[in-house]
Amino acid sequence: MKKYNVYGIGNALVDIEFEVEDSFFDANNIEKGVMTLVDEERQKSLVQAIQGNRVKKQGGGSAANTMIGLSQFGGTAFYSCKVANDEYGRFYMNDLTKAGLTTNLNQANLQEGITGKCLVMVTPDADRTMNTFLGITATLDSSAIDEEALKNSEYVYIEGYLVTSENGKNAMIKTKELAEKHGVKTSITLSDPAIVNFFKEGFKEVIGNGVDLLFCNEEEALQFTETNNLLEAREALKQVAKRFAITLGKNGAIIFDGDTFIDIESFPVLAIDSNGAGDMFAGAFLYGITNGHTYAGAGKIASLAASKIVAKFGPRLEDGQAKEILDQLVK
């Protein structure tokens, strides 16, 4: 039996979340609904322009949110990332530990620099827009990989956002190579439509001869496969992933378990904030398939967990919600 259900690698970002109106995007030349990389000065100026309405601050980054989601359900996870020896870096390291993750971070290996931060702007329609200053996480490379932890995991989970830098992309490739060397199943998330659009060739290089499991939403699936509809996209994804999950927002999700397409129903809620819903879906799904649930069962757990995230601010479940989800679905 492996020590960890999942070994994750990705960006380490402190999420700072605000509520804004759509007019804020027009006034500040922000593209709504996507993740945009910005420098520190631009991020600071936007925070000053918002002037209040901050919802919360907590450790984030897409793959980190997924690993925390898995941990909230009772799964075991190791997370490799990079933060600086500053206030935000120490906060992030402690936050991961409190969330139940084992990590490569410790006070002795924190380096000088600036910890990355993600400005998350949530509009009344529950859409989320992110402006991210990567800081020191932009220098994450293969040295962050803990091979011992990796080989003692059932799956590796690779964050797609890493593809935006050459060293990050190389770390993705190395992680996949080590996983295959040690017989660990590989999974990847495509992360964001804009990232897929601009770094498609990088994704293809990382995926190489294929992965065991791929996560994406509908728009990412269409972008990556260069198809015009979901039916074409899901057939094309079979060429690069043995199994995959495509989230469809309020329409639920489609799971391909290697043989059959499974339609996963949604759980309608009053949407407040979509930030982290896809990350939670992946975390809950990975928990499910590594803890005795079928792909259909894991999909239901993931769909309900994602709906709980959409109905609140922030990318994490509240205390006790994971147990409530399992009690509701697992008879």
Buried (B, 14 or more C-beta within 10 A) or exposed (E): EBBBBBBBBBBBBBBBBBBBEEEBBEEBEBEBBBBBBBEEEBBBEBBEEBEEEEBEBBBBBBBBBBBBBBBBBEBBBBBBBBBBBBEBBBBBBEBBBEBBBBBBBEEEEBEEBBBBBBBBBBBEEBBBBBBBBBBBBBBBBBEBBBBEBBBBBBBBBBBBBBBBBEBBBBBBBBBBEBBBEBEBBBBBBBBBBBBBEEBBEBBEBBBEEEBBBBBBBBBBBBBBBEBEEBEBBBEBBEEBBBBBBBBBBEEBBBBBBEEEEBEBEBBEBEBBBBBBBBBBBBBBBBBBBBBEBEBBBBBBBBBBBBBBBBBBBBBBBEEEBBEEBBEEBEE
